[in-house]
Amino acid sequence: MFQRYWLFLFVLLFMTTCKREVPYLNESTYQIARQTPITIVRKGVPTKDGGWLVVGQNGNSPVIVKLRSDLSVEWDETYTEFGTGMFNDIIETSDGGYAAGGFSTFRVDHLTPIDIVNLVLKLSPSHQQEWHWTYRDSVTTKYDQIMALTENAEGQLVAVGEGSNLFGHFHILGKDGKYANSPNGHVYWFQTIIGSLTRYTDVSILENGNYYLSGLYAIGWQFRDFHAELDRRVFDDSMTVNFLNYSLDSLNKSSNEMGEASEYLKSAHVLVPEGHLIASYFSERNTDTLRRSIKVSLRTPDGGIPWVKKFYGVGSTTFEDMVKINDHIILLGSTLPLPGEGTRVSRSSVMAIDENGNLLWEHVFGPEGFYTSALSAQPEGNNIRILCHSLRPTGERQIIQYTLDPRGKMITNE
């Protein structure tokens, strides 16, 4: 009897320890950004001073919000002069300023206001407008947008995205907002696979100066992810586009795998010793259940794909971003139980994996009554600060942050 008693206590302790942490805690555990003028959040990124930049839409117009490390608002600006539009990404530039990219209905020459065009806005360190750039690739195109930005060694902005002509778009803009190294003003666009929809969603600069792209493509309604190294001489006089180490996801193409509306398809990549880790938002349907996951794959320099893994959270998980902090790869998004397995309210999902795709820990969090999604993360000593966006069914919105220790446990302010 005595042995059974201790066995019962051991099992109970084991179940309690292994249970995922899904806390409903008071505000001593997190901070709230008050009175942020943003109705749709598209991206949150950490800043060099420990704060955050958040972009999206305010009403119908693009908006930028700069937050301090304590989530107090340092400045914000809504750009109504661009008409209906939205920013999808923002970066800090080497001159201390900012650059944001997205789309706009701003009238350009012969374009009608209903046409949606690429938009890049450059701000000074004091967040004053220096220039803006808008473009669409043809008269017939009705929808273009910039999805991601970076800056090369020459201080030029590199912008990637998509157009409704089904091509992925790639642009290099000089410090004056005009095309760099382009004698005839040609827009550089290229297609991943003939007959497929292509969206470039992430771009970075490699040590050799080449551009590294990740994104998604579709044949029919089946979405796949890919990566490509793009020759830095893409803008030379020959006007050629040269893909190096080009790779498509050729794994797990069963008929029950599918993508959803392209508005929500995202991907990101980080550099690891063996190559690049590519993370993307993935959906698959089993009978009547649509299950979402974050799919992570390793892409080697020779274009190989040694492994692909999926992370489902507490049941079904969406993807926002992936960042590398210390020795951890942090996957950010939202998660909710499958039908019949718990309360169907999404919580922020933060998962840490190692460079081999092994899950180290997972943390799920959400203020009571809010749908919550994790947007970004940044180091704070050995800890990790998480930025989230929360929404009540009534429409009330919050931007919040909380801190996790290296093992994924929440640090409270009490």
C-alpha positions as a Markdown table, in Angstrom:
| # | Residue | x | y | z |
|---|---|---|---|---|
| 1 | Met | 0.0 | 0.0 | 0.0 |
| 2 | Phe | 2.8 | 2.4 | 0.9 |
| 3 | Gln | 4.5 | 1.7 | -2.4 |
| 4 | Arg | 1.3 | 2.3 | -4.4 |
| 5 | Tyr | 0.9 | 5.7 | -2.6 |
| 6 | Trp | 4.3 | 6.9 | -3.6 |
| 7 | Leu | 3.8 | 5.6 | -7.2 |
| 8 | Phe | 0.6 | 7.6 | -7.3 |
| 9 | Leu | 2.4 | 10.8 | -6.1 |
| 10 | Phe | 5.1 | 10.2 | -8.7 |
| 11 | Val | 2.7 | 9.8 | -11.6 |
| 12 | Leu | 0.8 | 12.9 | -10.4 |
| 13 | Leu | 4.0 | 15.0 | -10.2 |
| 14 | Phe | 5.1 | 13.7 | -13.6 |
| 15 | Met | 1.8 | 14.7 | -15.3 |
| 16 | Thr | 2.0 | 18.2 | -13.6 |
| 17 | Thr | 5.6 | 18.7 | -14.8 |
| 18 | Cys | 4.9 | 17.7 | -18.4 |
| 19 | Lys | 1.8 | 19.7 | -18.8 |
| 20 | Arg | 2.2 | 22.7 | -21.1 |
| 21 | Glu | 2.1 | 26.0 | -19.4 |
| 22 | Val | -1.0 | 28.0 | -20.5 |
| 23 | Pro | -1.3 | 30.7 | -17.9 |
| 24 | Tyr | -4.0 | 33.3 | -17.5 |
| 25 | Leu | -2.0 | 35.7 | -15.4 |
| 26 | Asn | -2.4 | 39.3 | -14.3 |
| 27 | Glu | -0.5 | 42.3 | -15.6 |
| 28 | Ser | 2.4 | 41.6 | -13.2 |
| 29 | Thr | 3.6 | 39.0 | -15.8 |
| 30 | Tyr | 3.5 | 41.2 | -18.9 |
| 31 | Gln | 3.5 | 44.8 | -20.1 |
| 32 | Ile | 0.9 | 46.5 | -22.4 |
| 33 | Ala | 1.5 | 49.2 | -25.0 |
| 34 | Arg | -1.2 | 51.8 | -24.3 |
| 35 | Gln | -3.1 | 53.7 | -27.1 |
| 36 | Thr | -1.3 | 52.4 | -30.1 |
| 37 | Pro | -3.1 | 53.6 | -33.3 |
| 38 | Ile | -3.0 | 50.2 | -35.1 |
| 39 | Thr | -5.9 | 48.1 | -36.2 |
| 40 | Ile | -4.0 | 45.4 | -38.2 |
| 41 | Val | -0.6 | 44.2 | -37.1 |
| 42 | Arg | 1.6 | 42.8 | -39.8 |
| 43 | Lys | 5.1 | 42.8 | -38.3 |
| 44 | Gly | 7.0 | 43.6 | -35.1 |
| 45 | Val | 10.8 | 43.8 | -35.1 |
| 46 | Pro | 13.3 | 44.6 | -32.3 |
| 47 | Thr | 15.4 | 47.8 | -32.4 |
| 48 | Lys | 19.0 | 48.5 | -31.5 |
| 49 | Asp | 17.9 | 50.4 | -28.4 |
| 50 | Gly | 15.9 | 47.5 | -27.0 |
| 51 | Gly | 12.5 | 48.7 | -28.2 |
| 52 | Trp | 10.3 | 47.6 | -31.0 |
| 53 | Leu | 9.0 | 48.7 | -34.4 |
| 54 | Val | 5.4 | 47.6 | -35.2 |
| 55 | Val | 3.8 | 48.1 | -38.6 |
| 56 | Gly | 0.5 | 47.3 | -40.2 |
| 57 | Gln | -2.6 | 49.4 | -40.9 |
| 58 | Asn | -4.5 | 52.1 | -39.0 |
| 59 | Gly | -8.0 | 52.3 | -40.3 |
| 60 | Asn | -7.2 | 51.9 | -44.0 |
| 61 | Ser | -3.8 | 53.5 | -44.1 |
| 62 | Pro | -0.2 | 52.3 | -43.5 |
| 63 | Val | 1.1 | 52.9 | -39.9 |
| 64 | Ile | 4.4 | 52.7 | -38.1 |
| 65 | Val | 4.6 | 52.6 | -34.2 |
| 66 | Lys | 8.0 | 52.9 | -32.4 |
| 67 | Leu | 7.9 | 51.4 | -28.9 |
| 68 | Arg | 10.4 | 51.8 | -26.1 |
| 69 | Ser | 11.7 | 48.7 | -24.2 |
| 70 | Asp | 8.9 | 49.2 | -21.6 |
| 71 | Leu | 6.3 | 49.4 | -24.4 |
| 72 | Ser | 5.6 | 53.1 | -24.0 |
| 73 | Val | 5.0 | 54.8 | -27.4 |
| 74 | Glu | 8.0 | 56.8 | -28.5 |
| 75 | Trp | 6.4 | 57.9 | -31.7 |
| 76 | Asp | 3.8 | 56.8 | -34.3 |
| 77 | Glu | 2.7 | 57.9 | -37.7 |
| 78 | Thr | -0.2 | 57.1 | -39.9 |
| 79 | Tyr | 0.4 | 57.8 | -43.6 |
| 80 | Thr | -3.0 | 58.7 | -45.0 |
| 81 | Glu | -1.4 | 60.3 | -48.0 |
| 82 | Phe | -0.9 | 56.9 | -49.5 |
| 83 | Gly | -4.6 | 56.1 | -49.5 |
| 84 | Thr | -5.6 | 52.5 | -48.6 |
| 85 | Gly | -2.5 | 50.5 | -47.8 |
| 86 | Met | -0.4 | 48.6 | -45.3 |
| 87 | Phe | 3.2 | 48.0 | -44.3 |
| 88 | Asn | 4.3 | 44.4 | -44.2 |
| 89 | Asp | 7.9 | 44.9 | -43.0 |
| 90 | Ile | 10.2 | 47.5 | -41.5 |
| 91 | Ile | 14.0 | 47.7 | -40.8 |
| 92 | Glu | 16.4 | 50.1 | -39.1 |
| 93 | Thr | 18.9 | 51.4 | -41.7 |
| 94 | Ser | 22.6 | 52.0 | -41.4 |
| 95 | Asp | 22.2 | 55.8 | -41.3 |
| 96 | Gly | 20.0 | 55.5 | -38.2 |
| 97 | Gly | 16.7 | 55.9 | -40.0 |
| 98 | Tyr | 14.0 | 53.5 | -41.0 |
| 99 | Ala | 12.6 | 51.8 | -44.1 |
| 100 | Ala | 9.1 | 50.3 | -44.4 |
| 101 | Gly | 7.6 | 48.2 | -47.3 |
| 102 | Gly | 4.1 | 47.2 | -48.2 |
| 103 | Phe | 1.4 | 48.3 | -50.6 |
| 104 | Ser | -0.5 | 51.4 | -51.4 |
| 105 | Thr | -3.3 | 52.8 | -53.6 |
| 106 | Phe | -1.3 | 56.1 | -54.0 |
| 107 | Arg | -1.8 | 57.4 | -57.6 |
| 108 | Val | 1.3 | 57.1 | -59.7 |
| 109 | Asp | 1.2 | 58.7 | -63.2 |
| 110 | His | -1.4 | 56.8 | -65.2 |
| 111 | Leu | -2.5 | 54.5 | -62.4 |
| 112 | Thr | -6.0 | 54.6 | -61.1 |
| 113 | Pro | -6.6 | 54.8 | -57.4 |
| 114 | Ile | -8.0 | 51.2 | -57.3 |
| 115 | Asp | -4.7 | 49.7 | -58.4 |
| 116 | Ile | -2.5 | 48.4 | -55.6 |
| 117 | Val | 1.2 | 49.1 | -56.0 |
| 118 | Asn | 4.5 | 48.3 | -54.3 |
| 119 | Leu | 5.4 | 50.9 | -51.6 |
| 120 | Val | 8.7 | 51.6 | -49.9 |
| 121 | Leu | 9.0 | 54.5 | -47.5 |
| 122 | Lys | 12.4 | 55.8 | -46.2 |
| 123 | Leu | 12.5 | 57.8 | -43.0 |
| 124 | Ser | 15.3 | 59.8 | -41.4 |
| 125 | Pro | 16.6 | 59.1 | -37.8 |
| 126 | Ser | 14.1 | 61.7 | -36.6 |
| 127 | His | 11.4 | 59.7 | -38.5 |
| 128 | Gln | 10.8 | 62.4 | -41.2 |
| 129 | Gln | 10.0 | 61.3 | -44.7 |
| 130 | Glu | 13.1 | 61.4 | -47.0 |
| 131 | Trp | 11.5 | 59.7 | -50.0 |
| 132 | His | 8.9 | 57.1 | -51.0 |
| 133 | Trp | 8.9 | 54.7 | -54.0 |
| 134 | Thr | 5.8 | 53.1 | -55.6 |
| 135 | Tyr | 5.8 | 50.8 | -58.6 |
| 136 | Arg | 3.7 | 48.2 | -60.4 |
| 137 | Asp | 5.0 | 46.0 | -63.1 |
| 138 | Ser | 2.4 | 46.4 | -65.8 |
| 139 | Val | -0.8 | 48.3 | -66.7 |
| 140 | Thr | -2.8 | 45.1 | -66.3 |
| 141 | Thr | -1.5 | 44.2 | -62.8 |
| 142 | Lys | -4.0 | 45.1 | -60.0 |
| 143 | Tyr | -2.1 | 43.9 | -57.0 |
| 144 | Asp | 1.6 | 44.3 | -56.0 |
| 145 | Gln | 3.1 | 44.4 | -52.6 |
| 146 | Ile | 6.5 | 44.4 | -50.8 |
| 147 | Met | 6.8 | 41.6 | -48.3 |
| 148 | Ala | 10.3 | 42.0 | -46.9 |
| 149 | Leu | 13.2 | 44.4 | -46.8 |
| 150 | Thr | 17.0 | 44.4 | -46.1 |
| 151 | Glu | 20.0 | 46.7 | -46.7 |
| 152 | Asn | 23.1 | 45.7 | -48.6 |
| 153 | Ala | 26.7 | 46.8 | -47.9 |
| 154 | Glu | 26.3 | 49.8 | -50.2 |
| 155 | Gly | 23.4 | 51.1 | -48.2 |
| 156 | Gln | 20.9 | 50.3 | -50.9 |
| 157 | Leu | 17.5 | 48.9 | -50.0 |
| 158 | Val | 16.6 | 45.4 | -51.2 |
| 159 | Ala | 12.9 | 44.8 | -51.4 |
| 160 | Val | 11.1 | 41.5 | -52.4 |
| 161 | Gly | 7.5 | 40.6 | -52.7 |
| 162 | Glu | 4.8 | 39.6 | -55.2 |
| 163 | Gly | 2.6 | 40.8 | -58.0 |
| 164 | Ser | -0.7 | 39.6 | -59.4 |
| 165 | Asn | 1.1 | 38.6 | -62.6 |
| 166 | Leu | 2.1 | 35.5 | -60.6 |
| 167 | Phe | 5.8 | 36.6 | -60.4 |
| 168 | Gly | 8.0 | 37.1 | -57.4 |
| 169 | His | 9.5 | 40.6 | -57.3 |
| 170 | Phe | 13.0 | 41.8 | -56.5 |
| 171 | His | 14.1 | 45.4 | -56.3 |
| 172 | Ile | 17.3 | 47.3 | -55.4 |
| 173 | Leu | 16.7 | 50.9 | -54.6 |
| 174 | Gly | 19.5 | 53.5 | -54.2 |
| 175 | Lys | 19.7 | 56.1 | -51.4 |
| 176 | Asp | 17.6 | 58.5 | -53.5 |
| 177 | Gly | 14.8 | 55.9 | -53.9 |
| 178 | Lys | 15.5 | 55.2 | -57.5 |
| 179 | Tyr | 16.6 | 51.9 | -59.1 |
| 180 | Ala | 20.3 | 51.2 | -58.4 |
| 181 | Asn | 22.7 | 50.0 | -61.2 |
| 182 | Ser | 19.9 | 49.9 | -63.7 |
| 183 | Pro | 20.7 | 51.9 | -66.9 |
| 184 | Asn | 17.2 | 51.6 | -68.3 |
| 185 | Gly | 15.1 | 51.7 | -65.1 |
| 186 | His | 14.2 | 48.0 | -65.6 |
| 187 | Val | 12.3 | 46.3 | -62.8 |
| 188 | Tyr | 13.8 | 43.0 | -61.9 |
| 189 | Trp | 11.2 | 40.2 | -61.6 |
| 190 | Phe | 11.5 | 36.5 | -62.1 |
| 191 | Gln | 9.3 | 33.5 | -61.7 |
| 192 | Thr | 10.2 | 30.4 | -59.6 |
| 193 | Ile | 8.3 | 27.9 | -61.7 |
| 194 | Ile | 6.4 | 28.5 | -64.9 |
| 195 | Gly | 2.7 | 28.4 | -64.3 |
| 196 | Ser | 2.9 | 28.9 | -60.6 |
| 197 | Leu | 2.1 | 31.6 | -58.1 |
| 198 | Thr | 5.3 | 33.0 | -56.4 |
| 199 | Arg | 5.7 | 35.1 | -53.3 |
| 200 | Tyr | 9.1 | 36.1 | -51.9 |
| 201 | Thr | 8.7 | 36.6 | -48.2 |
| 202 | Asp | 12.2 | 36.9 | -46.8 |
| 203 | Val | 15.6 | 38.2 | -48.0 |
| 204 | Ser | 19.0 | 38.6 | -46.5 |
| 205 | Ile | 22.6 | 39.3 | -47.5 |
| 206 | Leu | 25.2 | 36.4 | -47.4 |
| 207 | Glu | 28.8 | 36.9 | -46.4 |
| 208 | Asn | 29.8 | 36.6 | -50.1 |
| 209 | Gly | 27.4 | 39.5 | -51.0 |
| 210 | Asn | 24.8 | 37.3 | -52.7 |
| 211 | Tyr | 21.2 | 37.6 | -51.9 |
| 212 | Tyr | 19.3 | 34.8 | -50.1 |
| 213 | Leu | 15.6 | 34.5 | -50.8 |
| 214 | Ser | 12.9 | 32.3 | -49.3 |
| 215 | Gly | 9.3 | 32.2 | -50.2 |
| 216 | Leu | 6.4 | 30.2 | -51.4 |
| 217 | Tyr | 5.0 | 29.0 | -54.7 |
| 218 | Ala | 1.8 | 27.2 | -55.7 |
| 219 | Ile | 0.7 | 25.0 | -58.5 |
| 220 | Gly | -3.1 | 24.9 | -58.3 |
| 221 | Trp | -3.9 | 25.4 | -54.6 |
| 222 | Gln | -1.0 | 23.4 | -53.2 |
| 223 | Phe | 1.6 | 25.7 | -51.7 |
| 224 | Arg | 5.3 | 24.8 | -51.4 |
| 225 | Asp | 8.3 | 26.6 | -50.0 |
| 226 | Phe | 11.7 | 27.1 | -51.6 |
| 227 | His | 15.0 | 28.9 | -51.2 |
| 228 | Ala | 17.5 | 30.4 | -53.6 |
| 229 | Glu | 20.8 | 32.1 | -53.6 |
| 230 | Leu | 20.8 | 35.0 | -56.0 |
| 231 | Asp | 24.0 | 36.2 | -57.7 |
| 232 | Arg | 24.8 | 39.7 | -56.4 |
| 233 | Arg | 25.6 | 40.7 | -60.0 |
| 234 | Val | 21.9 | 40.5 | -60.8 |
| 235 | Phe | 22.0 | 44.2 | -61.7 |
| 236 | Asp | 24.9 | 44.1 | -64.1 |
| 237 | Asp | 24.8 | 45.3 | -67.7 |
| 238 | Ser | 23.7 | 41.9 | -69.0 |
| 239 | Met | 20.4 | 42.2 | -67.1 |
| 240 | Thr | 20.5 | 38.5 | -66.3 |
| 241 | Val | 19.1 | 36.8 | -63.2 |
| 242 | Asn | 21.3 | 34.0 | -62.0 |
| 243 | Phe | 20.0 | 31.6 | -59.4 |
| 244 | Leu | 22.7 | 29.7 | -57.5 |
| 245 | Asn | 22.0 | 26.7 | -55.2 |
| 246 | Tyr | 18.3 | 26.7 | -56.2 |
| 247 | Ser | 16.1 | 24.3 | -54.3 |
| 248 | Leu | 12.4 | 23.6 | -54.1 |
| 249 | Asp | 10.6 | 21.6 | -51.4 |
| 250 | Ser | 10.0 | 18.2 | -53.0 |
| 251 | Leu | 9.0 | 16.4 | -49.8 |
| 252 | Asn | 5.7 | 15.6 | -48.3 |
| 253 | Lys | 3.6 | 16.4 | -51.3 |
| 254 | Ser | 0.6 | 14.2 | -50.4 |
| 255 | Ser | -2.8 | 15.2 | -51.7 |
| 256 | Asn | -4.1 | 16.2 | -48.3 |
| 257 | Glu | -1.6 | 19.0 | -48.0 |
| 258 | Met | -2.8 | 22.4 | -48.9 |
| 259 | Gly | -2.2 | 26.1 | -48.4 |
| 260 | Glu | -4.7 | 28.7 | -47.4 |
| 261 | Ala | -5.4 | 32.2 | -48.7 |
| 262 | Ser | -2.1 | 33.7 | -49.8 |
| 263 | Glu | -2.7 | 36.7 | -47.4 |
| 264 | Tyr | -1.5 | 34.5 | -44.5 |
| 265 | Leu | 1.3 | 32.5 | -46.2 |
| 266 | Lys | 4.7 | 33.4 | -44.6 |
| 267 | Ser | 8.2 | 32.1 | -44.5 |
| 268 | Ala | 11.5 | 33.0 | -42.9 |
| 269 | His | 15.1 | 31.7 | -42.8 |
| 270 | Val | 18.1 | 31.8 | -40.5 |
| 271 | Leu | 21.7 | 30.8 | -41.1 |
| 272 | Val | 23.1 | 27.7 | -39.3 |
| 273 | Pro | 26.5 | 25.9 | -39.8 |
| 274 | Glu | 25.0 | 23.3 | -42.1 |
| 275 | Gly | 23.1 | 25.8 | -44.3 |
| 276 | His | 19.8 | 27.6 | -43.8 |
| 277 | Leu | 16.8 | 26.7 | -41.7 |
| 278 | Ile | 13.6 | 27.6 | -43.6 |
| 279 | Ala | 10.3 | 28.0 | -41.6 |
| 280 | Ser | 6.9 | 28.4 | -43.2 |
| 281 | Tyr | 3.2 | 28.3 | -42.4 |
| 282 | Phe | 1.8 | 25.0 | -43.4 |
| 283 | Ser | -1.7 | 23.4 | -43.6 |
| 284 | Glu | -3.0 | 19.9 | -44.1 |
| 285 | Arg | -6.4 | 18.5 | -44.1 |
| 286 | Asn | -7.3 | 15.2 | -42.6 |
| 287 | Thr | -11.0 | 14.3 | -43.1 |
| 288 | Asp | -12.8 | 17.4 | -42.0 |
| 289 | Thr | -10.0 | 18.9 | -39.8 |
| 290 | Leu | -7.7 | 21.5 | -41.1 |
| 291 | Arg | -4.5 | 21.4 | -39.1 |
| 292 | Arg | -1.9 | 24.1 | -39.2 |
| 293 | Ser | 1.7 | 23.8 | -38.3 |
| 294 | Ile | 5.1 | 25.5 | -38.6 |
| 295 | Lys | 7.2 | 23.5 | -41.1 |
| 296 | Val | 11.0 | 23.7 | -40.7 |
| 297 | Ser | 13.5 | 22.3 | -43.1 |
| 298 | Leu | 17.2 | 22.4 | -43.4 |
| 299 | Arg | 18.6 | 23.5 | -46.8 |
| 300 | Thr | 22.3 | 22.7 | -47.5 |
| 301 | Pro | 24.6 | 24.8 | -49.7 |
| 302 | Asp | 24.3 | 22.2 | -52.5 |
| 303 | Gly | 20.5 | 22.6 | -52.6 |
| 304 | Gly | 19.7 | 19.5 | -50.6 |
| 305 | Ile | 17.0 | 19.1 | -48.0 |
| 306 | Pro | 18.2 | 16.5 | -45.5 |
| 307 | Trp | 15.1 | 16.8 | -43.2 |
| 308 | Val | 11.7 | 18.4 | -42.8 |
| 309 | Lys | 9.9 | 18.7 | -39.5 |
| 310 | Lys | 6.5 | 20.0 | -38.4 |
| 311 | Phe | 5.5 | 21.7 | -35.1 |
| 312 | Tyr | 1.9 | 21.7 | -34.2 |
| 313 | Gly | 1.9 | 23.5 | -30.8 |
| 314 | Val | -1.1 | 22.4 | -28.6 |
| 315 | Gly | -2.9 | 21.1 | -31.7 |
| 316 | Ser | -2.8 | 23.6 | -34.6 |
| 317 | Thr | -0.3 | 26.4 | -35.0 |
| 318 | Thr | 0.1 | 29.4 | -37.3 |
| 319 | Phe | 3.5 | 31.1 | -38.1 |
| 320 | Glu | 4.6 | 34.7 | -37.7 |
| 321 | Asp | 8.4 | 34.7 | -37.6 |
| 322 | Met | 11.6 | 32.8 | -36.8 |
| 323 | Val | 14.7 | 34.3 | -35.1 |
| 324 | Lys | 18.0 | 33.0 | -33.8 |
| 325 | Ile | 18.8 | 34.0 | -30.2 |
| 326 | Asn | 21.9 | 32.6 | -28.6 |
| 327 | Asp | 21.9 | 28.8 | -29.2 |
| 328 | His | 18.1 | 28.7 | -29.8 |
| 329 | Ile | 16.0 | 29.0 | -33.0 |
| 330 | Ile | 12.8 | 30.7 | -31.8 |
| 331 | Leu | 9.5 | 29.9 | -33.7 |
| 332 | Leu | 6.8 | 32.5 | -33.1 |
| 333 | Gly | 3.1 | 32.4 | -33.9 |
| 334 | Ser | -0.2 | 31.3 | -32.3 |
| 335 | Thr | -1.7 | 28.0 | -31.4 |
| 336 | Leu | -5.0 | 26.5 | -30.4 |
| 337 | Pro | -6.4 | 23.1 | -29.6 |
| 338 | Leu | -8.0 | 20.9 | -32.2 |
| 339 | Pro | -11.9 | 20.7 | -32.2 |
| 340 | Gly | -13.1 | 18.9 | -29.1 |
| 341 | Glu | -9.7 | 19.0 | -27.3 |
| 342 | Gly | -10.0 | 22.3 | -25.4 |
| 343 | Thr | -11.1 | 25.9 | -25.5 |
| 344 | Arg | -10.8 | 27.2 | -29.0 |
| 345 | Val | -9.0 | 30.5 | -28.2 |
| 346 | Ser | -5.6 | 31.0 | -29.8 |
| 347 | Arg | -2.7 | 31.8 | -27.6 |
| 348 | Ser | 0.8 | 33.0 | -28.4 |
| 349 | Ser | 3.1 | 30.2 | -29.2 |
| 350 | Val | 6.9 | 30.3 | -28.6 |
| 351 | Met | 8.9 | 27.2 | -29.5 |
| 352 | Ala | 12.6 | 26.8 | -29.2 |
| 353 | Ile | 14.4 | 24.3 | -31.4 |
| 354 | Asp | 18.1 | 23.5 | -31.9 |
| 355 | Glu | 19.9 | 23.6 | -35.2 |
| 356 | Asn | 18.9 | 20.0 | -35.9 |
| 357 | Gly | 15.2 | 20.7 | -35.5 |
| 358 | Asn | 14.8 | 19.1 | -32.1 |
| 359 | Leu | 12.2 | 20.8 | -29.8 |
| 360 | Leu | 13.8 | 22.2 | -26.7 |
| 361 | Trp | 10.8 | 23.8 | -25.1 |
| 362 | Glu | 7.4 | 25.4 | -25.8 |
| 363 | His | 5.6 | 28.2 | -24.1 |
| 364 | Val | 2.0 | 29.1 | -24.6 |
| 365 | Phe | 0.5 | 32.3 | -23.2 |
| 366 | Gly | -2.6 | 34.5 | -23.6 |
| 367 | Pro | -4.4 | 37.1 | -21.5 |
| 368 | Glu | -7.8 | 35.9 | -20.6 |
| 369 | Gly | -10.4 | 36.7 | -23.2 |
| 370 | Phe | -7.9 | 37.6 | -25.9 |
| 371 | Tyr | -6.8 | 35.9 | -29.1 |
| 372 | Thr | -3.0 | 36.3 | -29.0 |
| 373 | Ser | -0.1 | 35.8 | -31.4 |
| 374 | Ala | 3.6 | 36.1 | -30.8 |
| 375 | Leu | 5.2 | 38.5 | -33.3 |
| 376 | Ser | 8.9 | 38.7 | -32.5 |
| 377 | Ala | 11.6 | 38.1 | -29.9 |
| 378 | Gln | 14.9 | 39.7 | -28.8 |
| 379 | Pro | 17.5 | 38.8 | -26.2 |
| 380 | Glu | 17.7 | 40.5 | -22.8 |
| 381 | Gly | 20.8 | 39.1 | -21.2 |
| 382 | Asn | 20.3 | 35.4 | -21.0 |
| 383 | Asn | 16.5 | 35.8 | -21.2 |
| 384 | Ile | 14.2 | 36.3 | -24.2 |
| 385 | Arg | 11.6 | 39.1 | -24.5 |
| 386 | Ile | 8.5 | 38.2 | -26.6 |
| 387 | Leu | 6.3 | 40.8 | -28.4 |
| 388 | Cys | 2.7 | 39.8 | -28.9 |
| 389 | His | -0.5 | 41.1 | -30.5 |
| 390 | Ser | -3.8 | 40.4 | -28.7 |
| 391 | Leu | -7.4 | 40.8 | -29.9 |
| 392 | Arg | -10.7 | 40.5 | -28.0 |
| 393 | Pro | -13.7 | 39.2 | -30.0 |
| 394 | Thr | -15.2 | 42.7 | -29.3 |
| 395 | Gly | -12.4 | 44.3 | -31.3 |
| 396 | Glu | -10.2 | 45.6 | -28.5 |
| 397 | Arg | -6.5 | 45.2 | -29.4 |
| 398 | Gln | -3.3 | 45.1 | -27.3 |
| 399 | Ile | 0.4 | 44.9 | -28.0 |
| 400 | Ile | 2.0 | 43.2 | -25.1 |
| 401 | Gln | 5.4 | 41.8 | -24.1 |
| 402 | Tyr | 6.7 | 39.3 | -21.6 |
| 403 | Thr | 10.0 | 37.7 | -20.7 |
| 404 | Leu | 11.1 | 34.0 | -20.7 |
| 405 | Asp | 14.1 | 32.5 | -19.1 |
| 406 | Pro | 16.5 | 30.3 | -21.2 |
| 407 | Arg | 14.3 | 27.3 | -20.3 |
| 408 | Gly | 11.1 | 28.9 | -21.6 |
| 409 | Lys | 9.7 | 29.8 | -18.2 |
| 410 | Met | 7.9 | 33.1 | -17.7 |
| 411 | Ile | 9.6 | 35.7 | -15.5 |
| 412 | Thr | 7.1 | 37.8 | -13.5 |
| 413 | Asn | 7.5 | 41.3 | -12.3 |
| 414 | Glu | 6.4 | 40.4 | -8.8 |
